[in-house]
Amino acid sequence: MADAADYNDDLFFDDVDLDAHSSRTVDTEAIEFFPTDYRIGRTKYIFVTGGVMSGVGKGVFSASLGHLLKHYGFTVSQVKIDGYLNQDAGTINPYRHGEVFVLEDGTECDMDLGTYERFLDDDLNKNNYITSGKVYRIILDKERRGEYLGRDVQVVPHVTGEIKNLMRTKAHEGPYDILVVEIGGTVGDIENIHFIEAAREMLYDEGRDNVLSVHVTQVPYNEAAGELKTKPTQHSVKALLQLGIQPDIVVCRSAIPLSTSVRQKISLYCNIAEDRVISSPDTDSIYRVPTLLDRQKTVQIVADKLNVNLPQRPDQKPKVFDIYLKYLSKSHPEIRIAITGKYTALHDSYVSILNALDHSKVSVGAEIDIEWIDTTEFSGDRPPDAGVFEGISGIIVPGGFGERGAEGKIPFIQYARENGLPFLGLCYGFQLAVIEFARNQCGLRDAAHAEFDAETETPVIYLLPDQRKLAGMGGTMRLGGHEVKVRTGTMAHGCYGSELAMERFRHRYEFNNQYRELIEHKGMVFSGMTPDEEIMQILEIPTHPFFVGTQFHPELTSRPYRPQPLFRGFVQAALNNANSVEDQRLAVQAGQAE
Ligand code: GLN
């Protein structure tokens, strides 16, 4: 959570006596404040802006660039800027803006931070995420404390000054060689204008050798003419020029690679050398993007422009995401995984789950096909018919909030439990698995979850004691990284291979330990808990091939080269399930042929 007190308050006129000057304005236009010992030029900044339309893949581009720079030996971090007035993403519905990602320190943020963590293989923190709400809160707090010394507080220089300070705070934290700053939205939006202005000021303050601007645009393919159209890109670069920024590199997202003549056109109209027009056509995997950029010498172009030597020569560097490229070059047995939820129409709501499955499928050697199931259509009285499970080798019940769609998930959990179908329940999925088990296995027919039945007499899942005294929504849950003690000899222990794990949480409710004895007696095992053994964090059913639930979100910590162990275990179990179903089918076929 942004806290004004956390930021460096080294105002330019810190030494001015507030009382003596309260009645007059200090006559300086510069509101520059730097972290202590900040040295201009130590960190180079790359600003990534977007043009033409949103959703062109700026996040994947920024993450791929960060990944490549790191591969060449630079120390790198990445900042995501979002224009909205929310202080963080905690109160945003995933259906509107994609998944809420959670960092180790508990920051609830945009899903792009997840992409950065996966590509950088690094844990980020609150300083990697800036929103207009965060900036304005700092400013309004300062204004109330009288820190602006009688001045009128303005977008320029106060808001832009605070934005620059936040970026420098992150840069200095490393200090990093390069900070990649992605400005969300599209150039020309009202929401991000102050961020683009701050980037323009940085070009001047930090010096032209220390700041680079990359503009990512969409180059649409005109079906009728059979060609890519550059006009939207030209206009978008003009919009950026009007704001005082000449991009150094233009990255063109398109359905097909750019031809030489398209590159030439963009180069001519946008004042950019031809080799700085980077072609980024659609691919079958985001893990190809770094290689694609590397082939166009993107890092060399960046290093030239920023006047730095590459720490590692290109021939010394390891191959980027080579295991993914190898995986993509072969075919693999296909398995179908069902994801049940209420946000299934927007797949971005579950982007980390999809990534965790990707990491696991590469490690296990399987192709995964996703079946999205909207559980708002089902309930205990309206269960899915058996046909829904045809061809499914595993079920994931993801996290969620509120009543809608919750009861509909329970028959899916029951089916998985009773039919030996691999199951992974994440957060809400863990809680609902307990409810299902309590109702159908422990005779607690009225077992309920306090989130959708506050008055229940059988609160098997209830509000965390810490949560009872809290009011308000933003940042009030149990958030961020916490230790999980894993019980030896359990399935979870087999997956982790360790007795301690660090996982990320975002919840208000938890398992009510009053029911622990009964539930364990009936065959469900709590194989992970807080080190003080107070909060249950992993459940499993030892007699089932793979029935695991987690109070945390394992999808958030999965990385391309380190698939999250429970996800990997689940995908392996789903593959085993598919193989045994196939074996049975072949046996029946052989039996019929005899
Ligand atoms: N709504 C549940 C809770 O607050 C689950 C949260 C989640 O799935 N992230 O505990």
Residues whose N, C-alpha, C, O or C-beta is under 5 A from the ligand:
A	BS01	LIG	G399 G400 F401 G402 L426 C427 Y428 R506 H507 R508 Y509
